Amino acid sequence: FDFIIDDGGHTNMQQYNSFLILFQHALLPGGIYVLEDISVCRSWIDGDGEHVTMDWIKDWIEMLVMGDLPDTGTAKPKPGYEFKPKFPFPGNIKSIECSSGACVFTKCYLHDDRGGCRNRYVNESLQFYSALGTAQLAGG
């Protein structure tokens, strides 16, 4: 697909898992993914309460802006200001733009190796998220 609007489940884990599967496997390079209704992410009780939609999006935005992807950090923070992301970057994200209740993710084009387009991190991150999603669905 060139364009996906995720108007599916509204719980944190539903949004999390839908994004990871649809963005990586259904969206074509250069495609647009819209994740809407994220404003309810702090009002749903689901999972373990640790995987709130806006929290992983904020981590990924900071990684894109600061260049703080694995082994590519460009700016060294002062002590006490270190960025410690909780959620691994899934790869293939060129940009993230957010507004009231929604965020828009642009997928990298093929052979784009700048910033968040470094594909070598995708498999490692998907394994992390898949294990996490499986544990959540099993009530773990």
Disulfide bonds with the S-S distance in Angstrom:
Cys98-Cys103 2.03
Cys108-Cys117 1.97
